[in-house]
Structures are given as C-alpha cells and as structure tokens.
Amino acid sequence: MKRIYEPFAYGQDARAECFWRLPDHDWPRVDGDLTTEVAVIGAGYTGLSAALHLARAGAQVTVLDSEYPGWGASGRNGGFCCAGGAKTSPETMAKRYGEEATRAYYATERAAVDLVADLLDTHGIAAETHSDGEVRLAHLPSRMAALKADAADWQAMGVAAEVIPGEALAERGMAGAEFHGAMHLKLGFALNPALYAHGLAIAAQTAGADIRAQSPVTAITPVVEGYRLDTPRGLVTARKLILATNGYSAEDLPDWLSGRYLPVQSNILITRPLSKSERAAQGWTTDLMAYDTRKLLHYFRLLPDGRFLIGTRGNVAASLDGQTAMRTKTRTDLARMFPAWTDVETPHFWSGLLCLTRKLTPYAGPLGDWPNAWAGLGYHGNGVAMGTWTGARLADLALGRGNAGKIHNAPLTRFPLGPARRLLLRGAYWGYRLRDRL
C-alpha cells in the first residue's frame, strides 16, 4: 500500500490522546471468502452513510475497514456539522460550472446538514448536539467586509445570517483578543463526532449492512463477477464497489486514485473542563461553533462539559516530533487568542487527515473507467455533513438513481508533483501565513 505521508499519520500514535471515545463494539473481521452485491471500502461517515442507505433500500452491502468504524477522521474531528465541503470561492465555482450548478451546490450544503439531523433523529443517535449554527470571527478589522458579503449571500439563499459588530461581541459571550466582529450563520450544529460515527455504524448494521473491522483491503482486481478485494484473511467478491477512504486513501488502491487527492493534517487541542468563573474571566461563554477568518484558520468551541476545543493546521511532516511542535504552537495560539486561559491544562492533543481535491470541490462520481465503481472524497475539513450526504449519493449511484450533481461529478484531476505533492503545502502555508497578517 503506497501512501504519501510517513506511517505516523496512519498509525495509533497520531490519535493516542484523542478525547473522543468510540463505544465498545465487537465488530467482526473478514475470516474466509465472502460474496456481496456492494462492497464499501472505508467505515467513516461516507462509507457508513452509503452502507446505511443501501441497506435500507434492500441491497446486500459489506463494509471493509482497515481498523474499525470511526477510527479515522470521522471519529476524531472537531464535530462541526455545518455548511462547507468546498474551498473554492462561489465566483470561481460559477465561472467553472455556471450559476445554476453553483446554486445547486450550495443547496447541497444545506441538505447535508439536514440529512445529519434527520439521521440523528430517525436512528436515535445521542451525539451531544448543541449550537445554533456557527460564527465566523474577523481576526482583522478589514475582514468584516467579506463577512458582510457572506451574510448577504446566505440571506439571499434563505438562510438566516447576522452580522455582529466588534463592540457587541463581549455581550454575546464571544470576547477574544483578536476578534473584531463576526457573522453568525444559523445553519448547522456541533456534535460528538465519535458518537455520531458509531451511531451511523450501528444504524447501518441494524438495517442489514455487514461491517467488517480489522480487514484492510490490500488489492482491488476487476474480475468477471465485478471486483475481487484482497484482505489478510480472505477474499471479498463484489458486483459493485464504493471507495470511501478520503484522506486515508492509498496511491495504488486503485492506481487511478494516484495524485488525485491531497491529505492534510489537522490538529486538535482540548482543555480540562473550565469552570463558569474561568469562562467568564475570558468572556467566552457561547456554545456556538466558531472559527476565524484566517486562511490557516482556527476552529473552536466549548464542549457541553465546559472543556474548550481548538483546532489548527499547518504541519507537513507526519512524525511524533512534528506533532509535538504543533502542540506547542496550538497552545501558544490558545494563550494569544484567549489570554485568560494561558495556564489552563490541555491533556488532549491529536491529529488526523482531511482531504483536498485539486479543484477544491468534493467528488462523488465514477472510479476511473471501472464499471459499477464509484468514489467519494474531498470535503476540505467539512466532512461531518458533506461526507454523510456524499455517502447517500454514492448509494444512489449504486442503486441506479442518478448522480450527485454537476460539481460533485466533475472529473477528479491530478495534483502536480505526484507522490511528492504534499510539498505544495509548504508554499501554500507560507503564503497563507503572510496573507493572514495583511
């Protein structure tokens, strides 16, 4: 299996201090040869959503994961179920695909959030939800103009969006040393990502999906019957195939995927529970999901038990030393942005891989030229909602129910530099840091 990061990124050490805990469950492994109608590789939000929707439609579906459901990014992210999925601007999107396709894409962002809410309710998944939408905070006064424009765009689409001037932040419980105003988008909510992933897995299993853990796929071979998937303890033969490995993909599973995705490390730090007086001393008491306007953004929120979560990006090397350095940087950022919490203990820090595409839009379409095979990936750090929605669309494709739309179905092009493409991040991060200061 060929991957573009060091083994640390794909191992247990990267998530050793993860705060989120997946409930115990005895997931079986592949042990002997199996035959199925649809094989799904990857048991994160995308794969589990695909499996759930397929099983509810009566299809025979088998999910294969190298670890267990929710082990990857789906069980260790910040828990932001919100609008997002693309990192390109609406203007660029409209130039590439047209105004109608762009409007349709932003409608899917709303639909993705609604889908997660519906799945939580329908399947009784208790995922510690909170937050009436999200708030984006201007880290420089000059960024308020863009926030006002964003608010107007969302309002035009029928979504409530409020611009909050800097002088009103403190009374709203959003005081911070670097905040100069905000835009509150009343779309989305926060959740415990591991409980949501586990709940999806249980819902899929209950609906009839066969979920196999500790069953890494080491080779995919087209055969007369469809596809043969090699695992250490047996072969799985499937008539149809869905690849849902996102940032944990490999260059040779299959070869077509090589160079068409770019994993990016994201890091999360969580404090011990903060008392009411500690929260009041800082002036951050809101339970809203929040992030700032930096290109190398910080995302943060208070958890229901009073802990504070802050996430960052910017690391290119995947190693224990690199993760230690990012921990130091994230602690420094926490102290600068929320000075009252400078000395607060931070017992939890970990990393995971999100995924970019070259066009900076999600993909849900054919797996190269293979018949009856599809892939879903590239949520740009917003996979809770968009990954879930994409999984449902991949299920539709496997059931012969159409496609995910013009933008999701656009060809997945390759990045420059091939297996060395993560070096592109060094230049991008340098440029982002410069831009964030201007």
Protein Blocks (a to p, Z undefined) as FASTA:
>chain_A
ZZfbdfklmmmklmmmgmbdcddddddddedjdddfbdcehjdfklmmmmmmmmmnopac
ddddfkbghklmmlmcnoiaceehiacdfklmmmmnojklmmmmmmmmmmmmmmmmmmmm
mnopaehighehjadddfbfklmmmmmmmmmmmmmnopacddddfklmmmnopacfkbgb
dcdddedjdddfklmmmmmmmmmmmnopacdehiacfbdcddfklpacddfkbccddfbd
cddekjmpcfklcfklgopaccddddddddddddfklmmmnopabfbdcddfbfbdcddd
ddfkopacdddehifbdcfklmmmmmmmmmmmmmmmmmmlmmgccfbccdddddddfkop
acdddehjaghiacdehjeopamlmmmmmmmmmmmmmnonacebjklmpccdddehilml
mmmmmmmmmmmmmmmmZZ
